Amino acid sequence: MSEKQEWQMEQDHLSMVYDKLLEMERRVYNDSEEADEDSRLFLRNLSEDVRMNGASAADSFESLIQVEQKNQELAQLNYKREWLEKQKNVIKQLLDGPYFAKLDVKYPEETEADQFYIGVAGFSDENHEQYVYDWRSPIANLYYENSLGETSYDAPMGKVAVDLQKRRQLKLTKNKLLDFFDTSTAIEDPMLLEVLNEESSVKLQDITSTIQKEQNAIIRDTKSDVLIVEGIAGSGKTSTVLQRIAFLLYRYKDDLQPEQVLLLSPNPMFSRYIEEVLPSLGEKNPRQMTYRDLMRTRGRDTKIEELDAQLENVSVLNSLDNMFAIEEYVSELDVHLIDFKDIKLEAEMIISAKWMRQTVESLPQDIELYRKLAFLQEKMQEALAKFIKTEAKKPKWRNELENLSNEEYNHLFAKIKKGTEDEQIEKVVLKVVQHHYNPVRQYIANYSWLDMESHYLLATGLPLQTPMTLDQATEFAYLNHLVIRNHAQQKTKFVILDEVQDYTEAQLYFLAKVYGDANFTLVGDGYQAIFAQGTTFTRVEELFQGPNRQVTSVKLLKSYRSSGPISHFMKHLLGGDQSGVEVIDRPGKDPELTALATQEEYVSYLQERLTQLQEGYRQVILTKDSQEARELYKVLGEPQQVSLIADSSKLDLSHQQFVMPVHLAKGLEFDSVIVHNVSQKRFKTQHDLNLLYTASSRAMHELYLPYIENVSEFIEK
Ligand SMILES: Nc1ncnc2c1ncn2[C@@H]1O[C@H](COP(=O)(O)OP(=O)(O)OP(=O)(O)O)[C@@H](O)[C@H]1O
């Protein structure tokens, strides 16, 4: 076939699939309208049914069964509507570009190759004719593995040997074919090069159509219990783990909910930066938080030092000592040694420590401590319920009703329809009293009646500080975990950590122990360590090693973010050839070193630079810390068009130009980066080198390195 005929054939195929998609879209929208109408009718009939029931035998057994049936019908209707919504989204995505690749695959028993088109989602018609295969389906692995000829893929029924005869990348928009390339070797990837030359965007984009072989292996790994990825800046670690989450949700679709995946990100800004990737792949975002937030939720609302204080803390401690001390302490802890606290509300005794001790000591000796405490907790909730019932009989509560506003009064009575007026009032009073004692219920539920602060002091010999360091919060949460064994974390099946090098050993130890049954994906870059107490990759591996854990470590050594010249510069900072870094020689501007003699000249240079930004580009000046960012912004005359981001509470990334500290730019990227004053005096320690490397590697297309007097030796060498 000539190239022209081939083009026509692809264009015809695309038009055909596009029309099928439009047809399906019409059908789904019709079905969706019908389903909405069914729901409306159902709800209308339901309220009539309920009224009829109310008039006859209100609480009869039959009516209960009817309610049960109605609930089931409603659940089915809702399920259908949800499914149709999902279909609408899939079709919308596919109409933007139905697929991006095509594979010609010959099975051994057949004479001709079959053709498979791969897209961001799968698509088949009502006759089960499959037009597009999901990028996560087994066959699509052939596209990413990229080995033409005799090969195989893993299907549900086992390995399938095939001959991959052609691998085609297609560029298209809607029903228009723009280009296609047949790649014959793994090195060629015209589509990748095209994508990499684009400008930066405010939010991270998905990389589905250009995932590289080494990234694919990480995305599809289902064998490792702990997967550790050490990758240089811009090697696609974040992109890869997000694609991996989408893959896992697809692969385990019947058993895995997005809430069972916990993604710990370095800062809140980063969470915003990545929030669109999974929705763009038709998946929901997982549970996403920073480690600091996780500690806040686990450690009884404890006050924890903020990021800036953590950055300033340069002491390097053996951070596991206290964790071990806590383990030993808890292993010897007996119920007789537990300190209880009286439960009082406004000086009124509700449950005394003495009662708690008696209750728990009356239990058989051999029951484990955490079970005894859970039992006690249950008894306390029962005691509270009894207390509230007695309390509600006191006349003072009825008098309280008179103080209610009309609105509050109507609100409280709205849901109580049955019974005499007196019975109704009784119910409302009970509600009011329950509400009053809600803090107590919460207090009991949170085990706040255990004096854990004293136990922490006994275990470690240290008082709790206010605010706590992040490590102390970790130790305190670990102590709570060991004593109480909260089972909430058991629901988490996958824990994914970005920037693993910035966690201390205690923090990693905590995660490894507390989420003991979960699968871990840990990604990071040792060269981007910004905390004095971070952990090396060797130690990460040791910490997660365990008898039932298969630990796999992989490296990513190519930067997809930065142009060739910037990647060469990064490689230079990492020690040249010995770093193992591979450069994709994508053309670009050389990093620009500029010497300035005085502070005044330096400021003028920056001001000038800021006015010369290429149309459509985003630019950042990166400083060593927040204080420096604030000062520099002032010195520059607080330019209106430039946004100062000095703490993580100010997260607006919608501007084009920024001044910010490196630690807040972690994970992000910009078309143009200026590293603030890379002089010899300012960049000389290993920590400075890490900052310089992290800052420079935020750049996609342009890197400026101005300095006053002499340049840092890291650059000059
Ligand atoms: N296979 C790929 N195809 C296209 N673009 C890619 C690919 N891999 C990575 N990229 C792009 O490279 C850039 C860097 O990716 P990402 O942020 O995931 O890297 P990272 O390793 O997490 O970087 P850092 O450590 O600096 O935070 C992003 O713009 C991403 O879209």
The ligand as an SDF file (V2000), in Angstrom:
LIG
                    3D

 31 33  0  0  0  0  0  0  0  0999 V2000
    6.5880    9.2680   28.9780 N   0  0  0  0  0  0  0  0  0  0  0  0
    6.3980   10.5610   28.9730 C   0  0  0  0  0  0  0  0  0  0  0  0
    5.8120   11.1640   27.9250 N   0  0  0  0  0  0  0  0  0  0  0  0
    5.6110   12.4810   27.9130 C   0  0  0  0  0  0  0  0  0  0  0  0
    5.9460   13.3050   28.8910 N   0  0  0  0  0  0  0  0  0  0  0  0
    6.5350   12.7700   29.9600 C   0  0  0  0  0  0  0  0  0  0  0  0
    6.7900   11.3780   30.0690 C   0  0  0  0  0  0  0  0  0  0  0  0
    7.3760   11.1580   31.2580 N   0  0  0  0  0  0  0  0  0  0  0  0
    7.4660   12.3400   31.8630 C   0  0  0  0  0  0  0  0  0  0  0  0
    6.9650   13.3100   31.0970 N   0  0  0  0  0  0  0  0  0  0  0  0
    6.8640   14.7380   31.3980 C   0  0  0  0  0  0  0  0  0  0  0  0
    8.0390   15.1330   32.0720 O   0  0  0  0  0  0  0  0  0  0  0  0
    7.7210   16.0850   33.0840 C   0  0  0  0  0  0  0  0  0  0  0  0
    8.2560   15.5970   34.3990 C   0  0  0  0  0  0  0  0  0  0  0  0
    7.4840   14.5160   34.8470 O   0  0  0  0  0  0  0  0  0  0  0  0
    7.2210   14.2860   36.3940 P   0  0  0  0  0  0  0  0  0  0  0  0
    6.8560   15.5520   37.0520 O   0  0  0  0  0  0  0  0  0  0  0  0
    6.3320   13.1300   36.5160 O   0  0  0  0  0  0  0  0  0  0  0  0
    8.7020   13.8820   36.8210 O   0  0  0  0  0  0  0  0  0  0  0  0
    9.3130   13.6380   38.2620 P   0  0  0  0  0  0  0  0  0  0  0  0
   10.2970   12.5670   38.1140 O   0  0  0  0  0  0  0  0  0  0  0  0
    8.2280   13.4320   39.2540 O   0  0  0  0  0  0  0  0  0  0  0  0
   10.0560   14.9910   38.5040 O   0  0  0  0  0  0  0  0  0  0  0  0
   10.5630   15.7010   39.8370 P   0  0  0  0  0  0  0  0  0  0  0  0
   11.3750   14.7170   40.6200 O   0  0  0  0  0  0  0  0  0  0  0  0
   11.3900   16.8080   39.3380 O   0  0  0  0  0  0  0  0  0  0  0  0
    9.3710   16.1830   40.5590 O   0  0  0  0  0  0  0  0  0  0  0  0
    6.2310   16.2670   33.0440 C   0  0  0  0  0  0  0  0  0  0  0  0
    5.9300   17.3840   32.2620 O   0  0  0  0  0  0  0  0  0  0  0  0
    5.7290   15.0390   32.3620 C   0  0  0  0  0  0  0  0  0  0  0  0
    4.5250   15.2660   31.6720 O   0  0  0  0  0  0  0  0  0  0  0  0
  1  2  1  0
  2  3  1  0
  2  7  2  0
  3  4  2  0
  4  5  1  0
  5  6  2  0
  6  7  1  0
  6 10  1  0
  7  8  1  0
  8  9  2  0
  9 10  1  0
 10 11  1  0
 11 12  1  0
 11 30  1  0
 12 13  1  0
 13 14  1  0
 13 28  1  0
 14 15  1  0
 15 16  1  0
 16 17  2  0
 16 18  1  0
 16 19  1  0
 19 20  1  0
 20 21  2  0
 20 22  1  0
 20 23  1  0
 23 24  1  0
 24 25  2  0
 24 26  1  0
 24 27  1  0
 28 29  1  0
 28 30  1  0
 30 31  1  0
M  END
$$$$
